[in-house]
Amino acid sequence: MFDNLTGRLSKVVKNLRGQGRLTEANVQDALREVRVALLEADVALPVVRDFIARVKEKAMGQEVLASLTPGQQLIGVVHRELTNLMGEHAAPLSFATQPPAVFLMAGLQGAGKTTSTGKLCRVIREMGKKKILVVSCDVYRPAAIEQLRTVAGQAGVEFFPSSGDQKPADIAAAALDYARKHLFEVLIVDTAGRLHVDTAMMDEIKDLHALLKPIETLFVVDAMQGQDAVNTAKAFNDALPLTGVILTKLDGDARGGAALSVRHITGKPIKLVGVGEKLTGIEVFHPERMASRVLGMGDVLSLIEEAQRSVDHTEAMKTVQKLKSGKGFDLEDFKAQMQQMKKLGGLSSLVDKLPGAGKIGAGELAQGEKQMARIEGIINSMTPEERRKPEILKASRKRRIATGAGVQVQDVNRLLSQFEQAQKMMKSMGKGGMAKMMRGMKGMMPGMR
């Protein structure tokens, strides 16, 4: 999402390289690039002006530390100001009220409120709050109620039934009463959206807010909307006492301006961000980590946290044991490693959180994802015995596998060659040869040299 901004900031560092001091002239040149990048990223104009003014004030005339180049020092200032712009610290969800803690979901139609409701359930359950009830007050959109029923089933939480002939206020009152009587800790209320901000919608959600007295009123906004997302957020913030924002579709090809603007315009923190279509595709928003990703520094902490949540630890330990022994690593394990990467959001999500990700082009990542899918298809076309003993794969078997996977025999041979390299790497790692393993990895992933 921030590829263009990351690329321009890298150019700023390069241009400042070799200069011994940050002067008014070189700071002006650098900030001109930053300003253009922010505007191209759909950041709201008032936000850009304030941001550039603060960076300029703090960067002007600073002596360059012995260990830093001017570019690095300016990037340090930009990083701190980006973090401040997006909220400085992660804003936790609040449960400080008499149960049930009511969460009211607000936003425009199509912003992703219903899916975000399911994702929110997952986040809350991971925090230890287990008894959750969800209810839909959207009596206007066809199948909205059934959609939430399905999402609730996927999230493993209880769904309170409602119907299109009921009034939203009556549904909310009944759900709140049910939640109290059955000792639910959290009640999440999904509300109706519209295609634009209108008085009737605002009046309805104001009434629901007065009735439910929610501890959290979360505005769900689509990052793909760009500056319009900020205008919508401001309209909702003027009508409702919002407590936070959920920014959806941050994994899309939007330019990221909403992520940098919403906090500044509304004064309300971004609490969660949607990074995929599945219920697992949600992250707590950490301004400092997001600033690092914008600047191409990666976000290793979030990657580690996602791995802890998503990776099958039993399978991981089995692989570790195979690594230590240097034996038994087969094509089934090779496939399992790719499936674990999928759980982390795929190659693009993984690389996005690694330092220097901006050097890897979108085309290379797409090619890498395609190659992984092809490899998985080839392995799926093999028998269990062939996966365990790839050495038995002769010409006739390879032709059968290629036909089953819809690829050429050369693709099968290429996979077997890559697998042999992987086996050697695993044996090296098992023996402690990490440096040798890293050398062996060059060329196997996009962008590695």
Secondary structure, 3 states (H helix, E strand, C coil): CCHHHHHHHHHHHHHHCCCCECCHHHHHHHHHHHHHHHHHCCCCHHHHHHHHHHHHHHHCCCECCCCCCHHHHHHHHHHHHHHHHHCCCCCCCCCCCCCCEEEEEEECCCCCHHHHHHHHHHHHHHCCCCCEEEEECCCCCCCHHHHHHHHHHHHCCEEECCCCCCCHHHHHHHHHHHHHHCCCCEEEEECCCCCCCCHHHHHHHHHHHHHHCCCEEEEEEEHHHCHHHHHHHHHHHHHCCCCEEEEECCCCCCCCHHHHHHHHHHCCCEEEEECCCCCCCEEECCHHHHHHHHCCCCCHHHHHHHHHHHCCHHHHHHHHHHHHHCCCCCHHHHHHHHHHHHHCCHHHHHHHCCCCHHHCCHHHHHHHHHHHHHHHHHHHCCCHHHHHCHHHCCHHHHHHHHHHHCCCHHHHHHHHHHHHHHHHHHHHHHCCCHHHHHHHHCCCCCCCC
